[in-house]
């Protein structure tokens, strides 16, 4: 009599399936899990090196020096017995002395930097306009006119500049402004030594 195959294969098949279920977790534990690739860190952007700071003499602050000789021209600015035109004439002379000494007007970006150069921040440490001059505002370092407004200085070239006072209305570019121009508007009048003869356009 032939044996019945289903009865013989049934237990063997069940044993094989059970063995596979037991061994599958162990095999999975031994095999490393598939890891997602770690993203690369962002590329580092090298910043451009900062340009070296130019420490021009006219930009360095100069403190008031009590021992320095006084400047009668500077101390007379905004005096009650003088006029606004007298103040401009005094500034013409102060700036003219600077140019006679150094061959050009100071390099500046605003009122306070020009005052700083005249106060002694120059190659010879020459103080033509001391910072403790009554017309110089202490907190800002700017030179004020007799109505309390900062003078407007405009550099036209190394050998020429314009000085403007806002006048009694304290507003620039109005009818009561007083203006004076110093030197030559370009360098064409410079001599062989690079100096320009001192000239001023007196305010009307």
C-alpha positions as CSV (number, residue, x, y, z in Angstrom):
1,X,0.0,0.0,0.0
2,X,1.5,3.4,-1.1
3,X,2.0,6.0,1.7
4,X,-0.1,9.2,1.6
5,X,2.3,12.1,0.8
6,X,0.2,14.9,2.4
7,X,0.4,13.2,5.7
8,X,4.3,12.8,5.5
9,X,5.0,16.4,4.1
10,X,2.7,18.2,6.5
11,X,4.9,18.0,9.7
12,X,8.1,18.5,7.8
13,X,6.8,21.7,6.1
14,X,5.5,23.1,9.4
15,X,8.9,22.4,11.0
16,X,10.7,24.2,8.2
17,X,8.4,27.3,8.4
18,X,8.9,27.4,12.2
19,X,12.7,27.3,11.8
20,X,12.7,30.1,9.2
21,X,10.6,32.3,11.5
22,X,13.0,31.7,14.4
23,X,16.1,32.4,12.4
24,X,14.9,35.4,10.5
25,X,15.1,38.0,13.4
26,X,18.6,36.8,14.4
27,X,19.8,37.2,10.8
28,X,18.3,40.7,10.6
29,X,20.0,41.7,13.9
30,X,23.4,40.6,12.5
31,X,23.0,42.5,9.3
32,X,23.7,46.3,9.6
33,X,20.7,48.5,8.9
34,X,20.8,50.6,5.8
35,X,21.6,54.1,6.8
36,X,20.8,57.2,4.8
37,X,24.0,59.1,3.8
38,X,24.9,62.0,6.1
39,X,24.5,65.3,4.3
40,X,27.7,67.1,3.7
41,X,28.3,70.2,5.8
42,X,27.7,73.5,3.9
43,X,30.7,74.8,2.2
44,X,32.5,77.5,4.2
45,X,32.5,80.8,2.5
46,X,35.8,82.6,3.1
47,X,35.0,86.3,3.6
48,X,37.3,88.8,1.9
49,X,39.9,90.2,4.1
50,X,39.1,93.7,5.5
51,X,41.0,96.5,3.9
52,X,43.6,98.0,6.2
53,X,42.3,101.0,8.0
54,X,44.0,104.2,6.9
55,X,44.8,106.2,10.0
56,X,45.2,109.7,8.5
57,X,46.4,112.3,10.9
58,X,43.3,114.4,10.3
59,X,41.1,111.6,11.6
60,X,42.8,111.1,15.0
61,X,41.3,113.1,17.8
62,X,43.5,115.7,19.5
63,X,42.7,116.7,23.0
64,X,43.0,120.3,24.2
65,X,46.4,121.1,25.5
66,X,46.4,123.8,28.2
67,X,50.2,124.4,27.8
68,X,49.9,125.2,24.1
69,X,50.3,128.8,22.9
70,X,46.9,130.5,22.4
71,X,45.8,131.6,18.9
72,X,44.5,135.2,19.0
73,X,42.8,134.5,15.6
74,X,41.0,131.5,17.0
75,X,40.1,133.0,20.3
76,X,38.6,136.1,18.5
77,X,36.1,134.0,16.6
78,X,32.4,135.0,17.4
79,X,33.6,137.8,19.7
80,X,30.9,140.4,20.5
81,X,33.0,143.3,19.1
82,X,33.5,141.6,15.7
83,X,31.2,140.6,12.8
84,X,30.6,137.4,10.9
85,X,32.7,138.7,8.1
86,X,35.6,139.2,10.6
87,X,35.1,135.6,11.6
88,X,35.5,134.4,8.0
89,X,38.5,136.6,7.5
90,X,40.1,135.0,10.6
91,X,39.4,131.5,9.2
92,X,40.9,132.5,5.9
93,X,44.1,133.5,7.7
94,X,44.2,130.3,9.9
95,X,43.7,128.1,6.8
96,X,46.2,130.2,4.8
97,X,48.8,129.6,7.5
98,X,48.2,125.9,7.4
99,X,48.6,125.9,3.6
100,X,51.8,128.0,3.8
101,X,53.3,125.5,6.2
102,X,52.2,122.2,4.5
103,X,51.6,123.3,0.8
104,X,47.9,122.3,0.8
105,X,44.8,122.5,2.8
106,X,44.0,119.7,5.2
107,X,42.3,116.5,3.9
108,X,38.9,116.3,5.7
109,X,35.5,114.8,5.4
110,X,33.5,117.0,7.7
111,X,33.8,120.1,9.9
112,X,35.1,118.2,13.0
113,X,37.9,116.5,11.0
114,X,39.1,119.9,9.6
115,X,39.1,121.3,13.1
116,X,41.1,118.3,14.3
117,X,43.7,118.9,11.6
118,X,44.0,122.6,12.5
119,X,44.2,121.7,16.2
120,X,47.4,119.7,15.8
121,X,46.6,116.4,14.0
122,X,49.1,117.3,11.2
123,X,52.7,116.2,10.5
124,X,54.2,119.1,12.5
125,X,51.6,118.9,15.4
126,X,51.0,122.6,14.6
127,X,48.0,123.9,16.6
128,X,46.4,126.8,14.7
129,X,42.9,126.3,16.1
130,X,42.9,124.8,19.7
131,X,40.1,122.5,20.5
132,X,39.3,124.5,23.6
133,X,38.6,127.6,21.5
134,X,35.2,129.0,22.5
135,X,33.9,128.7,19.0
136,X,34.6,124.9,18.9
137,X,31.7,122.8,20.2
138,X,33.0,120.4,22.8
139,X,30.8,117.3,22.3
140,X,30.9,117.3,18.5
141,X,34.3,119.0,17.9
142,X,32.8,121.1,15.2
143,X,33.5,124.8,14.6
144,X,30.3,126.9,15.1
145,X,29.5,130.3,13.7
146,X,28.2,133.1,16.0
147,X,24.6,131.8,15.6
148,X,25.5,128.4,16.9
149,X,25.4,126.5,13.6
150,X,28.4,124.5,12.3
151,X,30.3,126.0,9.5
152,X,30.0,124.2,6.1
153,X,33.4,123.5,4.7
154,X,33.6,122.2,1.2
155,X,36.9,121.0,-0.4
156,X,37.2,122.1,-4.0
157,X,40.8,120.7,-4.4
158,X,44.0,120.3,-2.4
159,X,44.5,124.0,-2.9
160,X,41.0,125.4,-2.7
161,X,38.0,125.2,-0.4
162,X,34.8,127.0,0.4
163,X,33.6,128.2,3.8
164,X,29.9,128.9,4.3
165,X,28.0,130.2,7.4
166,X,24.3,129.7,7.5
167,X,23.7,133.2,8.9
168,X,21.1,134.4,11.3
169,X,18.3,132.1,10.0
170,X,20.6,129.1,10.6
171,X,19.6,127.5,7.3
172,X,22.2,126.9,4.6
173,X,21.9,128.1,1.0
174,X,19.6,131.0,1.8
175,X,19.9,134.7,1.1
176,X,21.7,135.6,4.4
177,X,24.5,133.0,4.0
178,X,28.1,134.4,4.0
179,X,30.5,132.5,1.7
180,X,34.2,132.8,1.1
181,X,36.4,130.8,-1.2
182,X,40.1,130.2,-0.6
183,X,42.9,129.3,-3.1
184,X,42.5,128.3,-6.7
185,X,39.7,126.0,-7.9
186,X,42.2,123.7,-9.5
187,X,45.9,123.1,-9.3
188,X,46.7,125.0,-12.5
189,X,48.1,128.0,-10.4
190,X,50.5,125.8,-8.5
191,X,54.2,126.8,-8.8
192,X,57.1,124.4,-9.4
193,X,57.1,123.5,-5.7
194,X,53.4,122.6,-5.8
195,X,52.3,125.6,-3.7
196,X,49.6,127.9,-4.8
197,X,49.8,131.6,-3.9
198,X,47.3,132.5,-1.2
199,X,44.2,134.2,-2.5
200,X,40.7,134.6,-1.0
201,X,37.4,135.8,-2.4
202,X,36.1,138.2,0.3
203,X,32.4,137.7,1.1
204,X,30.2,140.6,0.1
